[in-house]
Amino acid sequence: MTYGLSDLDSRAFREEWMMTTNLEVLEEPVGNKIREEHHTTDKRAIIQNGGNSMTLEMDKYSGSGIGSKNDYLFGRFDMQIKLVPENSAGTVTAYYLSSQGPHHDEIDIEFLGNLSGDPYILSTNLYAHGNGGHEMQYYLWFDPTQDFHTYSIDWNPQRIIILVDNIPIRVMHNRQNIGVAFPTRQPMMLYTTLWNGDSWATRWGQVKIDWSKAPFIASFRNFNANACIPSSSNNCYGFNSGKNKGLNGETKMKLKEIHAKWNVYDYCRDFRRYAHGLPYECRKTNNRKGLQDEDFE
Ligand SMILES: *[C@@H]1O[C@H](CO)[C@@H](O)[C@H](O)[C@H]1NC(C)=O
């Protein structure tokens, strides 16, 4: 099934909700239309254009966000995003999947704002069964505030691929067979949010939001999900008939190139943070274990 922006529900996200995983339960879907009252109850998240485009705003009182009406187990989620322009330091625009409740799973793309002319950072992370700490961060090879670009999460039982304009920038393989947690059991909802992250986001929290520049506005369009909604009749493990292709030779090359050129942080190389030993899957002797043949270069 494919879903569009009309599968999303605009709603106020207060900042404290963002800091926890206890996001509120979403409202029931009302057909395919966005409910009118959202335009008045939350002016910060506005869906226009028959559900094809959306803006999120943050002012000094609140950020904003939307969440999907459905939860999904596996799928590919594409969104075109144009980030907060000019001085966006301290703002975080997030596009992510998350399950509810304890031991949650989460797949994150977060854009860390910056001063005018300084580069955004695209930060990716994975929480599996409540464990995060898998950050990889990148500079982008274009100005993400000038135009819309497509950001995608492709989540299937074998692997998660993060893509920018259809170019894979990160692949996380399922290595449950060697004991590394991976999200395969809990359905997740999709969220996009704009919020205040100035305690950590820009130059490790040194640069704060300049509220005289508010409101901050990020734009979204053409959300598309080709995803499985679990139900008694829907076995999502066989979603896409199980034909989830990994990278081919060409895209593997591209991935390597992106990593070499644009990666600015890799948790697997953070020897200070993991002074007592890198996470299991990062250690040289383990980082190929549990991979299927097609994953080898
Ligand atoms: C912001 O700009 C500074 C200076 O160029 C850079 O070091 C930093 O990585 C940039 N991004 C963020 C999110 O801090």
The ligand as an ORCA input file, in Angstrom:
! r2SCAN-3c Opt
* xyz 0 1
  C      28.127     24.351     12.034
  O      29.233     25.060     11.538
  C      30.463     24.770     12.182
  C      31.518     25.672     11.592
  O      31.631     25.485     10.216
  C      30.788     23.307     12.022
  O      31.953     22.986     12.759
  C      29.634     22.436     12.501
  O      29.899     21.079     12.208
  C      28.365     22.871     11.787
  N      27.179     22.095     12.108
  C      26.643     21.934     13.314
  C      25.338     21.272     13.373
  O      27.170     22.294     14.345
*
